[in-house]
Amino acid sequence: MITIPITFCMLIAKYLCLLKPFWLRKNNKTSVLLIIIILAMILGVVKIQVWLNDWNNDFFNALSQKETDKLWQLVLWFPALLGIFVLISVNKTWLIKLLTIRWREWLT
């Protein structure tokens, strides 16, 4: 038996053939809007992670330099950053699941 090696380009081509009908069908504005919102949320999560990294730097610098005023100010900021992070992450996960359900309904 002769096996034909599947190249990366062939794999991508097959994958695109599977995706193309779903994304190019009529009345698919909702799915396109969902993917745009999901991508924006992913970028938002990355931005918040950068903010948390900066907060971490400021917090430990204030802790090592014993700046209590700045330390308490940073402690008060942490729940806000964490709340925004959790809110975006949970909604992003929910939208991904919704898009997955739409994809599976279309496949069947």
C-alpha positions in Angstrom: 0.0 0.0 0.0 1.4 3.4 -1.0 0.7 6.3 1.3 0.7 9.8 0.0 2.3 12.3 2.4 0.1 15.2 3.3 2.0 18.4 3.1 1.2 21.4 5.2 -0.2 23.3 2.2 -2.6 20.4 1.4 -3.7 20.4 5.0 -4.4 24.1 5.0 -6.3 23.8 1.7 -8.5 21.1 3.1 -9.1 23.1 6.2 -10.1 26.2 4.2 -12.5 24.1 2.0 -14.2 23.1 5.2 -14.4 26.6 6.6 -15.3 28.5 3.5 -19.0 27.5 3.2 -19.7 28.3 6.8 -18.3 31.8 6.7 -19.6 32.7 3.2 -23.2 31.5 3.6 -26.1 33.9 3.4 -27.4 35.5 6.7 -24.1 34.8 8.5 -23.6 38.3 9.9 -24.1 37.1 13.4 -21.2 34.6 13.2 -18.9 37.2 11.6 -19.8 39.7 14.3 -19.2 37.0 17.0 -15.7 36.3 15.7 -14.9 40.0 15.5 -16.0 40.5 19.1 -14.1 37.4 20.3 -10.9 38.7 18.6 -11.4 42.1 20.3 -11.9 40.4 23.6 -8.7 38.4 23.1 -6.8 41.7 22.5 -8.5 43.2 25.6 -7.4 40.2 27.8 -3.8 40.7 26.5 -4.0 44.4 27.4 -5.3 43.7 30.9 -2.5 41.1 31.4 0.0 43.9 30.5 -1.7 46.2 33.0 -1.5 43.4 35.7 2.2 42.9 34.9 2.8 46.7 35.3 0.7 46.6 38.5 2.8 43.7 39.8 6.0 45.7 39.1 4.7 48.8 40.9 3.3 46.8 43.8 6.6 45.0 44.6 8.6 48.1 44.1 6.4 49.9 46.6 6.7 47.0 48.9 10.4 46.9 48.8 10.8 50.6 49.2 8.2 50.6 52.0 5.9 53.2 50.4 2.7 52.5 52.3 0.6 55.2 50.6 1.4 53.9 47.1 1.0 50.3 48.3 -2.5 50.9 49.6 -3.4 52.7 46.4 -2.3 49.7 44.4 -4.1 47.3 46.6 -7.3 49.2 45.9 -6.7 49.1 42.1 -6.2 45.3 42.1 -9.9 44.2 42.5 -10.9 46.5 39.6 -8.2 45.0 37.3 -9.1 41.5 38.3 -12.9 42.2 37.9 -12.4 43.5 34.4 -10.2 40.6 33.5 -12.7 38.0 34.8 -15.6 39.8 33.1 -14.0 39.8 29.7 -12.6 36.2 30.1 -15.9 34.7 31.1 -17.8 36.5 28.3 -15.2 35.6 25.8 -15.5 31.9 26.7 -19.3 32.1 26.5 -19.1 33.7 23.0 -16.6 31.0 21.8 -19.0 28.3 23.0 -21.9 30.0 21.2 -19.9 30.2 18.0 -19.0 26.5 18.5 -22.7 25.6 18.8 -23.5 27.5 15.6 -20.6 25.7 13.8 -21.9 22.3 15.0 -25.5 23.1 14.0 -24.3 24.1 10.6 -22.3 20.8 10.2 -25.3 18.6 11.0 
